[in-house]
Each structure stands twice: as C-alpha cells, then as structure tokens.
Amino acid sequence: MSAPSGYATAMRRGAIAGLVFVVLVGAAIGITMLSGYRLPTQGRAASNRVLVIGALPDENGDLVAQVIADVDVSGTPVVRSVDPSSPVTVVGTGYGRLRDTYAFGGGGAVASGYARLTGSKPLPFIDLGPQALTTAIRATGGVELDLPAAMNVFDGERLFTFPQGALTAHAEEFRAILNGAAYLPAAQRSAVLEQAARQLTALTAAYPGGLAGALKAGTVESDLGEDGVRNFVTRLTQAR
C-alpha cells in the first residue's frame, strides 16, 4: 500500500532539511578550521605567539591577572611583559585595568582586553591560576628574582620583608612581591614585572608532569587545547 501523498511530501521535506543542515554544519566547520580554530574538543590551532597569564589574589583578596607575558616562539623565544595595570574598559563595571578583566572570564577575558589595548586579534592564552602556580613553584624550588629595592608587604595576616637583591621566593612570597611591586617607582615596578613574566614563562615550560597533562586535568586553562599547548611548550624548551 502506498504512503499518503502528504506523508511522502513531509518525508521529502525532512530529507531536504536534513541535507541542508549537514551542508551548513560542514561549512561552519570548514570556516572554523580556516579561521585558525579547531573543534571545541581540540582547542585553537597551534600558535607561535601566546599570552601566558599568572592569576593570584591581590592585596584585597580578589583574583586578578598579576603577571601577563606575551610570548613569541616563532624563533628564539621572546618574552614581553605586559603591564597588568594597563587601562582597559570593562564594560558595565567600575573596573578599568587589564588585570581586572580576569574576574569576568578568566584568561579569555584578559586576552580580549589585551587585544583591545593593542588593536589586534585576541591571542591564544594559557592561564595558570593560584593552584597551578603553587604546584609549579614548589616543583621548581621557587621563583628567582632580583629585587631593585627592599620591600615590606603586609597581606592582612602576615608581614613579609624582602631585602634588595637576589632571592628565591615560594608561592606566598611571590604573591606578596607582586602586590608590593604596585607601590614601587615605575622603573622598579617594571623591572619586577619583567622578571616575573620571564619566571612565569619558565614555570610554564617546566610544569610538573607536563602542561598538556595539567590542561587535561583541569588545573591549567587554555584555548589552545592539548596539542596546541604541547607544541608551544616544545618550541619554548627546544630553544633553551
């Protein structure tokens, strides 16, 4: 017995709609791949330039982007320190510094803010939060810094005293130094931030168990995906 004509028409329309859906999805995937991105499970395509972000609580306990490094590994790695206090409008809020964007979307929000600041497209990012930084600093034995001036920093519970000169800081001390650096003269503050950016990059390269594994475990965030992170770290370490 033949199907009613209405049923057959509906079947044809469903088939056509399904075909159109498949074509559109295929086109979307193609555009995504050509634009430098992969499927969500894979992350963005590998990049020679990545924004590495170290997030730690500020003097008020708010989690902000304390260290930001623009890292280019297209040749010999170049680490450029980005001033976290750079002025960036955070729409709909009373905040206006690049470091503050972290509260509104993590590393991705910082990358977007930096793009607005530089007038470019957002860079891929690697975001190391407090847990990740503590893990990396403990595994490497501390962060080596050469302070341009003596610093006394009170975090609300404890007073940290740092002499001028070379020292090795553990995770809590590193946070205190970054918070205290905000009160140094501009040139000295920049010197501390430049060292911090280099140290953050080194921690990224030497992350215990590998950065790709930390990304998979969820202790490190990135829009590169495991393959992209692994490629970035390989380029970073091969040049050392």
Secondary structure, DSSP 8 states (H G I E B T S, - for coil): ----HHHHHHHHHHHHHHHHHHHHHHHHHHHHHHTTB--TTT-B---SEEEEEEEEE-TTS-EEEEEEEEEE-SSS-EEEEE-TT-B---TTSS--BGGGGGGGTHHHHHHHHHHHHHTS----EEEE-HHHHHHHHHHHT-EEEEESS-EEEE-SS-EEEE-SEEEEE-HHHHHHHHHHHTTS-HHHHHHHHHHHHHHHHHHHHT-TT-HHHHHHHTSEEESSHHHHHHHHHHHHHHT-
